[in-house]
Amino acid sequence: MSETAPSVTFADLIRADVPHDALKTRASAWFQSLRDRICASYEAIEDEAAQLGSPVLKDRVTAGRFERTPWTRDDETGALKGSGVMSVMRGRVFEKVGVNVSTVWGEFSPEFRSAIPGADNDPRFFATGVSLVAHPCNPHVSAAHFNTRMIVTSHGWFGGGGDITPMFPDTEAAQADARLFHAAFENACQRHDPEYYPRFKKWCDEYFFLPHRNEPRGLGGIFFDHFATGDVEADFAFTRDVGDAFAEAYPAVVRARMMQPWSDDDRDAQLIRRGRYVEFNLLHDRGTTFGLRTGGNTEAILMSMPPEVKWP
């Protein structure tokens, strides 16, 4: 099977009055290039861990490699309405990590249009982006989530961000990892506007919160949506810097903890903490809702689910 999705053109999706329209091809290509860099980085971590003899989960003794699965999205007439690639690795460091890219277009369903800016009077949309969820084997290595996207309706905007979820959030090690992670995002934000980091950090804290448990999902990061300052090139540059920040920060977090031994009790606590991930993604996550309600690839959308989880 080919490792790349079918090439597509967006000539039938022109909205010359929306400046983001001109970025569709560039944005889609950049999200794919970020995917490629991240996948190569994580495979390098797998190789390092194998060479160093890191602790292993069950029989995971070999370095993992990503498996890429292309998919397409067709409408009821068989016309192509998008494509993507689901990249998943199961290794000795990453119990499961998925890095997905997708570019889709079409029309929102009538019941969904009122929830999307610019879709109530014109249901056509275009969306392209990259999304990542990492569930490490080692309970002392934090899980992480990241995504960035560009959406075009009769408006255009960027969105995304990333957050870190330690299994033992109250420990000094977890706090140190969170400081490193946050510092990378803060530096990226500072290059564009000093108000971005405090604003988007607060948004992340409020968004990644489990109201039914009255607790945060993890130790945060940044989150932004409907981001459109009026300078589309500057907004795209900011989005790229956010992606670069995550691509550099999370491998440092992983390497700092991947050689640490763990106990059966640590593993049990990890599986219980992962339940919070499942609860949030199925009950509250906007990306999950958007993907499922726009006819996206179900397996790619639910790729974020951890491979093993338990509730007490």
C-alpha positions as CSV (number, residue, x, y, z in Angstrom):
1,M,0.0,0.0,0.0
2,S,1.2,3.5,-0.8
3,E,2.5,5.5,2.1
4,T,1.0,8.8,0.8
5,A,-2.6,9.9,0.3
6,P,-3.7,10.6,-3.3
7,S,-2.8,14.0,-4.5
8,V,-5.7,16.4,-4.8
9,T,-6.3,19.9,-6.2
10,F,-8.5,22.5,-4.7
11,A,-9.6,24.3,-7.8
12,D,-13.3,23.7,-7.1
13,L,-13.0,25.2,-3.7
14,I,-12.0,28.7,-4.5
15,R,-13.1,31.4,-2.2
16,A,-11.2,34.4,-3.4
17,D,-12.7,36.7,-0.8
18,V,-11.2,34.6,2.1
19,P,-7.4,35.2,2.3
20,H,-6.9,31.7,3.8
21,D,-8.0,30.3,0.5
22,A,-4.6,31.0,-1.1
23,L,-2.9,29.1,1.7
24,K,-4.7,25.8,1.2
25,T,-1.9,24.0,-0.7
26,R,0.9,25.5,1.4
27,A,-0.8,24.7,4.7
28,S,-1.6,21.1,3.8
29,A,2.1,20.6,2.6
30,W,3.5,22.1,5.8
31,F,1.4,19.9,8.1
32,Q,2.7,16.9,6.2
33,S,6.3,18.1,6.5
34,L,5.8,18.5,10.3
35,R,4.4,15.0,10.4
36,D,7.5,13.7,8.6
37,R,9.9,15.4,11.0
38,I,8.0,14.2,14.1
39,C,7.8,10.6,12.9
40,A,11.6,10.6,12.2
41,S,12.3,12.1,15.6
42,Y,10.3,9.5,17.4
43,E,11.8,6.6,15.5
44,A,15.2,8.0,16.5
45,I,14.1,7.8,20.1
46,E,13.1,4.2,19.7
47,D,16.5,3.4,18.3
48,E,18.3,5.2,21.2
49,A,16.2,3.4,23.7
50,A,17.0,0.0,22.2
51,Q,20.7,0.8,22.1
52,L,20.7,2.0,25.8
53,G,18.6,-1.0,27.0
54,S,15.7,1.0,28.3
55,P,13.0,-0.8,30.4
56,V,10.5,-2.6,28.2
57,L,6.8,-3.4,28.4
58,K,6.1,-7.1,28.1
59,D,7.8,-8.3,24.9
60,R,8.5,-4.9,23.3
61,V,12.2,-5.4,22.8
62,T,12.6,-4.0,19.3
63,A,12.6,-0.4,18.2
64,G,9.2,0.7,16.8
65,R,8.5,2.0,13.4
66,F,5.5,4.0,12.0
67,E,3.0,2.2,9.8
68,R,1.3,4.6,7.4
69,T,-2.3,4.0,6.2
70,P,-3.7,6.3,3.6
71,W,-7.4,6.9,3.4
72,T,-9.8,8.9,1.2
73,R,-13.1,10.6,1.8
74,D,-15.8,10.4,-0.9
75,D,-19.3,11.8,-1.1
76,E,-22.4,9.9,-2.0
77,T,-21.6,10.3,-5.8
78,G,-18.1,8.9,-5.4
79,A,-16.4,12.2,-5.8
80,L,-13.2,12.7,-3.8
81,K,-13.8,15.0,-0.8
82,G,-10.5,14.7,1.0
83,S,-7.8,12.3,2.0
84,G,-5.3,11.7,4.8
85,V,-2.7,9.4,6.2
86,M,-2.8,7.7,9.6
87,S,0.7,7.0,11.0
88,V,0.8,4.8,14.0
89,M,3.8,3.3,15.9
90,R,3.9,0.7,18.6
91,G,7.3,0.4,20.1
92,R,9.4,0.0,23.2
93,V,9.2,3.7,24.2
94,F,5.9,4.6,22.7
95,E,3.2,2.1,23.5
96,K,1.1,3.9,20.9
97,V,1.7,7.1,19.1
98,G,-0.3,8.4,16.2
99,V,0.5,11.3,13.9
100,N,-2.3,12.0,11.4
101,V,-2.6,14.4,8.6
102,S,-5.8,15.1,6.7
103,T,-7.3,17.5,4.1
104,V,-11.0,17.4,3.7
105,W,-13.8,19.5,2.2
106,G,-17.5,19.4,1.5
107,E,-20.6,20.8,3.2
108,F,-21.6,20.8,6.9
109,S,-24.8,19.0,7.7
110,P,-27.7,21.3,8.5
111,E,-27.6,20.5,12.3
112,F,-23.9,21.3,12.5
113,R,-23.8,24.5,10.6
114,S,-24.8,26.8,13.4
115,A,-21.8,25.6,15.5
116,I,-19.2,26.6,12.9
117,P,-18.4,30.3,12.2
118,G,-19.3,31.3,8.7
119,A,-21.2,28.1,7.9
120,D,-24.7,29.2,8.8
121,N,-25.1,31.1,5.5
122,D,-22.8,28.9,3.3
123,P,-22.2,25.3,4.4
124,R,-19.1,24.7,2.3
125,F,-15.8,24.1,4.2
126,F,-12.2,23.2,3.8
127,A,-10.0,21.8,6.6
128,T,-6.4,20.7,6.7
129,G,-4.2,19.8,9.7
130,V,-2.0,17.5,11.7
131,S,-2.9,15.8,15.0
132,L,-0.8,13.7,17.4
133,V,-1.4,11.7,20.6
134,A,1.5,9.9,22.3
135,H,1.0,7.2,25.0
136,P,4.4,6.0,26.2
137,C,5.1,2.6,27.7
138,N,6.9,4.0,30.7
139,P,4.5,5.4,33.3
140,H,7.1,8.1,34.2
141,V,7.1,9.5,30.6
142,S,4.3,12.0,30.1
143,A,1.6,11.5,27.5
144,A,1.2,14.3,25.1
145,H,-1.3,15.7,22.6
146,F,-0.8,18.2,19.8
147,N,-2.6,19.5,16.8
148,T,-2.7,22.4,14.4
149,R,-5.2,23.1,11.6
150,M,-6.5,25.6,9.2
151,I,-10.3,25.8,8.4
152,V,-12.0,27.8,5.7
153,T,-15.7,28.5,5.5
154,S,-16.9,31.9,4.5
155,H,-14.3,32.9,7.1
156,G,-10.8,31.5,7.6
157,W,-8.8,30.7,10.8
158,F,-6.1,28.6,12.4
159,G,-6.4,26.6,15.6
160,G,-4.5,24.1,17.7
161,G,-2.1,23.7,20.5
162,G,-0.6,21.0,22.7
163,D,-0.7,19.8,26.2
164,I,1.2,17.4,28.5
165,T,-0.3,14.7,30.7
166,P,2.1,13.2,33.3
167,M,0.8,10.1,35.0
168,F,2.1,11.4,38.4
169,P,1.4,15.1,38.0
170,D,2.3,16.1,41.6
171,T,5.9,14.9,41.4
172,E,8.9,17.2,41.0
173,A,9.8,15.3,37.8
174,A,6.4,15.9,36.2
175,Q,6.6,19.6,37.2
176,A,10.0,19.9,35.6
177,D,8.8,18.3,32.4
178,A,5.9,20.6,32.3
179,R,8.1,23.7,32.8
180,L,10.3,22.6,29.8
181,F,7.2,21.9,27.7
182,H,5.6,25.3,28.6
183,A,8.8,27.2,28.0
184,A,9.0,26.0,24.4
185,F,5.4,27.3,23.7
186,E,6.1,30.5,25.6
187,N,9.2,31.2,23.5
188,A,7.2,30.5,20.3
189,C,4.4,32.9,21.4
190,Q,6.9,35.6,22.4
191,R,8.2,35.8,18.9
192,H,4.7,37.0,17.8
193,D,2.9,38.7,20.7
194,P,3.7,38.7,24.4
195,E,0.0,38.4,25.1
196,Y,-0.4,35.1,23.3
197,Y,1.2,32.7,25.9
198,P,-0.8,33.8,29.0
199,R,-4.0,34.0,26.9
200,F,-3.6,30.6,25.2
201,K,-2.3,28.9,28.4
202,K,-5.4,30.0,30.2
203,W,-7.5,28.8,27.3
204,C,-5.8,25.4,27.5
205,D,-6.3,25.1,31.2
206,E,-10.0,25.8,30.8
207,Y,-10.5,23.6,27.7
208,F,-8.6,20.5,28.9
209,F,-10.7,20.2,32.0
210,L,-13.0,17.3,33.1
211,P,-16.0,19.0,34.6
212,H,-17.6,15.7,35.7
213,R,-14.4,15.1,37.8
214,N,-13.7,18.7,38.6
215,E,-10.0,18.3,37.6
216,P,-7.6,19.2,34.8
217,R,-6.6,16.5,32.4
218,G,-2.9,17.2,32.8
219,L,-0.5,20.0,33.3
220,G,-1.6,22.1,30.3
221,G,0.2,23.8,27.5
222,I,-1.5,26.2,25.0
223,F,-4.7,26.1,23.1
224,F,-6.1,28.5,20.5
225,D,-9.0,28.4,18.1
226,H,-10.7,30.8,15.5
227,F,-7.3,32.5,15.4
228,A,-7.4,35.2,12.7
229,T,-5.7,38.5,13.4
230,G,-6.3,39.9,9.9
231,D,-2.7,39.1,8.8
232,V,-3.0,35.6,7.4
233,E,0.7,35.1,6.7
234,A,1.6,36.2,10.3
235,D,-1.0,33.7,11.6
236,F,0.4,30.9,9.5
237,A,3.9,31.8,10.7
238,F,2.7,31.6,14.3
239,T,1.0,28.3,13.7
240,R,4.3,26.9,12.2
241,D,6.3,28.2,15.2
242,V,3.9,26.4,17.6
243,G,4.4,23.2,15.6
244,D,8.2,23.6,15.7
245,A,8.1,24.2,19.5
246,F,6.2,21.0,20.1
247,A,8.5,19.0,17.7
248,E,11.5,20.1,19.8
249,A,10.1,20.0,23.3
250,Y,8.3,16.7,23.6
251,P,11.3,14.5,22.6
252,A,13.3,16.2,25.3
253,V,10.6,15.3,27.8
254,V,10.6,11.7,26.6
255,R,14.4,11.3,26.7
256,A,14.5,12.7,30.3
257,R,12.4,9.8,31.7
258,M,12.5,6.9,29.2
259,M,15.3,5.0,31.1
260,Q,13.6,5.2,34.5
261,P,12.5,1.9,35.9
262,W,8.9,1.3,36.9
263,S,6.9,-1.0,39.1
264,D,3.6,-2.9,38.6
265,D,1.9,-0.3,40.8
266,D,3.3,2.5,38.6
267,R,1.8,0.7,35.6
268,D,-1.5,0.3,37.3
269,A,-1.7,4.0,38.1
270,Q,-0.8,4.8,34.5
271,L,-3.7,2.8,33.2
272,I,-6.1,4.4,35.5
273,R,-4.9,7.9,34.7
274,R,-5.3,7.1,31.0
275,G,-9.0,6.7,31.6
276,R,-9.1,10.5,31.9
277,Y,-7.9,10.8,28.3
278,V,-10.7,8.5,27.1
279,E,-13.3,10.4,29.1
280,F,-12.2,13.8,27.7
281,N,-11.9,12.8,24.1
282,L,-15.2,11.1,23.9
283,L,-17.2,13.6,26.0
284,H,-15.6,17.0,25.4
285,D,-13.1,17.1,22.6
286,R,-14.1,19.4,19.7
287,G,-11.8,17.7,17.2
288,T,-13.4,14.3,17.8
289,T,-16.9,15.9,17.3
290,F,-15.8,17.8,14.2
291,G,-14.2,14.7,12.6
292,L,-17.1,12.4,13.3
293,R,-19.8,14.9,12.2
294,T,-18.1,15.8,8.9
295,G,-17.6,12.2,7.7
296,G,-14.0,11.9,8.6
297,N,-12.1,8.6,8.9
298,T,-13.3,7.0,12.1
299,E,-10.1,5.0,12.8
300,A,-8.0,8.1,12.4
301,I,-10.3,10.2,14.6
302,L,-10.2,7.6,17.4
303,M,-6.5,7.0,17.0
304,S,-6.1,9.1,20.2
305,M,-7.5,6.3,22.3
306,P,-4.8,4.6,24.5
307,P,-4.0,1.0,23.7
308,E,-4.7,-0.2,27.3
309,V,-6.7,1.5,30.0
310,K,-8.6,0.7,33.2
311,W,-10.9,2.3,35.7
312,P,-10.7,1.7,39.4
